[in-house]
Amino acid sequence: MKIAIFGSCVSRDTAEFMPEAEVATYVARHSVTSLESPHGTAGIDLSDLTSAFQKRMVNSDLKGTGLERIVKNADDLDVVLLDLVDERRGFWKFPDGSTMTNSLEIESCGAARVARREGARLIEFGTAEHFSLWRAGFAKLIDGLNEAKLEEKTIFLDIEWAGAVDGAPHPQNDRLAKLGREWRRLQRGARQAGRGLSSGRGVGEAWQSLLTVKPTEAEEYADRALSANTDYIPYRREARSLTTSSVVRESRELRIDRNHKWGPQPFHFRHPDYESIVESIRRQVKKSGGEAM
């Protein structure tokens, strides 16, 4: 089974749990906005990127060739997987209207600094401006896949972020639970401030420690997942309205794999989570008339 991916680790890691699958095309580090208004490579120095894969992905984003790379292999593809993970960091919008995905690679090679110097603005995920431009780019992606007769082969992975590590309960996110987390942080800050005062620190330093108390790991994951999943709501609704097939997983069904090869993140899941997603993909493939593995 040959697979194309327009997305990131959610789709790529899932594909690794399909032993007979071959990832024929992988479009990563690429917001769909770059399909509409790619910035181009002029003035962007990628020499600090040591990975050929990273350079290839960023160049594709700058040139806006992600859709083209998938469509040229359309006749050989069995499945196209889409996810929205690469949208989470937003994109740079230059004064001429062109855009560049704000990937980690763009930041690490210094291209983000160049963008700022050239007057570009970072359009953050979840804002009205981001959603509007993303919506146009996503429509272009789907239109292109449909024109290439890939409509029935395209599956949107509508996977929420996990809010807890494996073995921990899913965090409650109602108002009372969130107030409880804030109260526990305040208590920790008060204890830190008290210890600071007793050790001779000034009132100002003690007060600062009260204001800057860090969340625990569990609180950080819960807060990050809640924020991301809330911001994703309009995007996932739009994506599902434009795609024929989708695989849906809610945060409560997922857990973060602490030993994931890329490190623990709310979008790095346990093996059973990926295996479950794979089974859903196989059912979708079979339903659309393809051969399930």
Secondary structure, DSSP 8 states (H G I E B T S, - for coil): -EEEEES-HHHHHHHTT-TT-EEEEEE-S--THHHHSB--STT---TT---HHHHHHHHHHHHT-HHHHHHTTGGG-SEEEE--GGGTT-EEE-TTS-EEE--HHHHHTTHHHHHHHTT-EEE-TTSHHHHHHHHHHHHHHHHHHHHTT-GGGEEEEEE----SBTTS-----SHHHHHHHHHHHHHHHHHHHHHHHHTT--HHHHHHHHHT----HHHHHHHHHHHHHHHHHHHHHHHHHH-SEEEEE-GGG--B-TT-TT---TT-B-HHHHHHHHHHHHHHHHHTT----
